[in-house]
Amino acid sequence: MHLSLPKLPTPPSLHSLPGKEALSALSQSIQASSLFSQSLAVLQEYLPSPSPLFGAIDRSIPTSVKQLAAEAPLNRLFAEAMAEGEFDDFEGRRIRLEVNGGHPGVTLGFWAGRLRVLEGPGEATIRGSLPAFKTLAERKQDPDQLFFQRRLVIEGDTELGLALKNLLDSLEWDLSLRDLLFRKN
């Protein structure tokens, strides 16, 4: 008895695959899809938070490395505001920005006209989820809404935390990673 196997289709050549523009359009339409958005929301709600992993990484990085990575870009980002004296009320003060659960986080201080990355707690702590901080940094939502919705919370010296929130809200700044890392001042 002779068995014949079905003939498999020939794979498309590289030239017949959709172009970069077509793939980009497809990706955008998938992201715009309500079903895709709902599925992503469900996954975000039920998948474990990456915070413990980020916390372990955060604890293993020495403060000196964090200072090298964060101080220069932050000082470039806010150079104009610091030159105009906008940060003078924060001289000698410490504010901690912390992801829910205690890690990762960074304590920032302002000394001698520069933002500094410090070890230890802050006088005020602004705590929230990674998406809430991302929304704040990208200025996609009014900061007051993030606090009223309890996506961001101020603990400790709330007056200091509110002063920082109000300062950041009043400044014109853009958190473009490329500009932040490579812009020359």
C-alpha positions in Angstrom: 0.0 0.0 0.0 1.3 3.4 -0.9 0.7 6.5 1.2 1.0 9.9 -0.3 1.6 12.8 1.9 0.0 16.1 1.2 2.2 18.6 -0.6 3.2 21.5 1.8 2.9 25.0 0.5 6.2 26.7 -0.4 7.2 29.4 2.1 6.9 32.9 0.8 10.1 34.6 -0.4 11.4 37.5 1.6 10.3 39.9 -1.1 6.7 38.8 -0.8 6.5 39.4 2.9 4.7 42.6 4.1 6.9 45.6 4.3 7.8 47.5 7.4 5.0 50.0 6.8 2.4 47.2 6.5 3.7 45.5 9.7 3.6 48.9 11.5 0.0 49.5 10.4 -1.0 46.0 11.5 0.6 46.5 14.9 -1.2 49.8 15.4 -4.5 48.3 14.4 -4.0 45.5 16.9 -3.1 47.9 19.6 -6.2 50.0 18.8 -8.4 46.9 19.0 -10.7 46.9 22.0 -10.1 43.1 22.5 -6.4 43.6 22.5 -6.7 46.4 25.0 -8.9 44.4 27.2 -6.7 41.4 27.1 -3.7 43.5 28.0 -5.5 45.0 30.9 -6.4 41.5 32.2 -2.8 40.4 31.8 -1.5 43.4 33.7 -4.0 42.8 36.5 -3.3 39.1 37.0 0.4 38.7 36.1 2.8 39.2 39.0 4.3 42.6 39.5 7.8 43.1 38.2 8.5 45.2 41.3 10.2 42.4 43.3 12.6 41.8 40.4 13.3 45.5 40.0 13.8 45.7 43.8 16.4 42.9 43.7 18.2 44.7 40.9 17.9 48.0 42.7 19.4 46.7 46.0 22.3 45.2 44.1 23.3 48.4 42.4 25.6 50.7 44.4 24.5 54.3 45.0 27.6 55.6 43.1 26.4 53.8 40.0 22.9 55.2 40.4 24.4 58.7 40.8 26.4 58.3 37.6 23.3 57.1 35.7 20.8 59.6 37.1 22.3 62.8 38.3 23.7 64.2 35.0 20.5 63.6 33.0 18.2 65.0 35.8 20.4 68.1 36.1 20.3 68.6 32.3 16.6 68.1 32.2 16.0 70.8 34.9 19.0 73.0 34.2 17.0 76.0 33.1 14.6 75.8 36.1 17.6 75.4 38.5 19.3 78.4 36.9 16.2 80.5 37.5 16.0 79.5 41.1 12.9 77.3 40.9 14.5 74.6 43.0 15.9 76.9 45.7 13.2 76.0 48.2 14.4 72.4 48.1 18.0 73.2 49.2 19.1 70.6 51.7 15.8 68.6 51.5 15.4 64.9 50.6 12.5 63.4 48.7 12.1 59.7 47.9 10.3 58.4 44.8 9.3 54.8 45.4 7.4 52.1 43.6 4.7 50.4 45.6 6.2 47.8 47.8 9.3 49.8 48.8 11.6 48.9 45.9 12.8 50.1 43.6 13.1 53.7 44.7 15.4 56.7 44.6 16.0 59.4 47.1 16.8 62.8 45.6 18.2 65.9 47.3 19.1 69.3 46.1 22.5 70.7 47.3 24.6 73.5 45.9 22.4 74.1 42.9 22.3 70.4 41.8 20.0 67.5 42.1 21.7 64.6 43.9 20.9 60.8 44.2 21.2 59.9 47.9 21.0 56.8 50.1 18.3 56.4 52.7 14.8 57.7 53.3 13.4 61.1 52.3 11.6 63.6 54.4 8.7 63.0 52.0 8.0 59.9 49.9 6.0 59.9 46.7 4.9 56.3 46.1 3.0 54.7 43.2 2.9 52.1 40.6 5.4 52.0 37.6 2.6 53.0 35.2 1.6 55.9 37.4 5.2 57.3 37.5 5.5 56.7 33.7 2.2 58.7 33.2 3.6 61.5 35.4 6.9 61.6 33.6 5.4 61.6 30.2 2.9 64.3 31.3 0.0 62.2 29.9 -2.3 63.1 32.8 -2.7 66.0 35.2 -0.6 65.2 38.3 -3.5 66.2 40.6 -5.6 63.5 39.0 -2.9 60.9 39.7 -3.0 61.9 43.4 -6.8 62.2 43.7 -7.2 58.7 42.1 -4.6 57.5 44.7 -2.3 56.2 41.9 0.4 58.3 43.5 0.5 59.0 47.3 2.6 61.4 49.4 3.8 60.3 52.8 5.8 62.0 55.4 6.3 65.8 54.9 3.3 66.2 52.6 3.9 69.9 52.3 7.4 69.1 50.8 5.9 66.5 48.5 3.1 68.8 47.3 5.7 71.6 46.7 7.7 69.2 44.4 4.5 68.1 42.6 3.5 71.7 42.0 7.0 72.7 40.8 7.1 69.8 38.3 3.6 70.6 37.1 4.5 74.3 36.6 7.7 73.6 34.6 7.9 73.0 30.8 9.9 69.7 30.4 10.0 66.7 28.2 11.2 63.3 29.3 12.5 62.1 26.0 15.0 59.3 26.8 17.2 60.1 23.9 17.4 63.9 24.7 17.8 63.2 28.4 20.8 60.9 27.9 22.5 62.6 25.0 21.6 66.3 25.0 24.6 68.6 25.6 24.4 71.6 27.9 
